[in-house]
Amino acid sequence: MELAVVGRAALFALAAIAGTADPGGNAGRDGDNGTGRAEGDSGEGAATLGRQLRESGPVVLVPLAWTFAIAAHLGRLEDRTVLIAHLVMDCILAAFAAASWSEMNEGVLRAWKLVLLVGLAFTLLGTGALLGREGSPSSEAETAAGETGSVRERALALTVQAWLLVPGAGLAYTGLCAEEGEAPGVYFVGAACSALGSLAYASAPTDSPVATRKLLGLALANVGQTAGIVNAVYQY
């Protein structure tokens, strides 16, 4: 059931984002051939919906991603479910980057483009590790036999650490660039929560996915990064 919900939400988001692509720059223009106005209204509506998804979508995606991560560490999700969630996130990040590429060329947005690209790279790394684990006949036998299983686990841990630290760096930079009336303190708190979350996660026993410090680290990142993104959307 949860896969169906995630899949439908992702497909809707991707379809709406893809619908905003307008290489000719004609979205929202009215024609003068009798049908141009209707076409212009339709294009403008699609562009507006897509822009709203790109601007407000992270408010949903950030806490959803961390909630999935916490559930996975608690053992509430099957490996296949986590793999599908990774594949969905790969698609969403790639589509988001493609749709917003030309709008993120300077200032804070350029920094967040870098966050997006680095995050996508590490998410693909985690996806590859999950694909390898999914394809092995026996995860327990593989771990007992040698290094391959531990390499995959390290790749997954590195993916988590990247999403703890890279958005935190983006929040810190945003705080430095924000004006006083834009609540820069919220960004600094988000960056601090991300850094503390990374330390908590790294200090937990590596052989225990449900270690309390790991869950604390993920929860800190969830709260801090969500607060930063919510503030950014509100200020915008």
Phi, psi and omega in degrees: 000316182294330178293321179297318180296312180297316181298315180294318179298318180294317180298319178297315181297315181295319179297318181292319179295315180298328181290349180272348182296127184216073186304329182277353179072029185255003182298131175087357180276141177271136175272174179233033180251017179095329179247355184297325183294316179297318178296320180296317179298318180296315180296320180294321179295318179295318180296319180295317179298315179297319179296319179298321178295318180292324183280322186256344182305318180301336178298329177269317187292323182296304178294329178296317180297315180291327176295319176298317181298317179296316179298321179294318179294330178280355180079018181276350182239141174289157178304321181296322178296316179296320179298314181295320177299320177297315180298319177298315181294323175304313182295317182295315180296317180295317180293320179298315180296317181294318183288331185255004190305311185288345182268354187241058186252355182205161175063216182297322181296326177295320177298319181286335171297318178296318177302316181298314183291317178295318178298319178297318180299315181288328176293321175296323176300313178296323178297317178299319179296319179292323177297319178295320179291322179295326184276348182281141183293330181209108182297320182294317180295321180296316181296320180292330185283327184175215195274337190302314180298318182292326177297317179295320179294323177293323178296320178293319178296323178294323176299315179297315181298323179298317181284343171284320190264318187295311175297329176298319176296320177297320178294319179297316179296320178298319178298321179294327183272342185287148175278167186301322182284357181259019177052059180299334180301328179297320179293320179294322177296318177298318178295319179295319177298321179295316180295316178296322177297319178297317179296317179297317181295317182292332183277352182281156177302131185290338184267009182231103180293341183258016178304139184303321182292328176294314179296321177297317179299316179294320180294320178298315179297320180301311182294311185294313182289323177297318179299317180297316181293319179299317179296319180297316180294320179295315182293324181292000000 
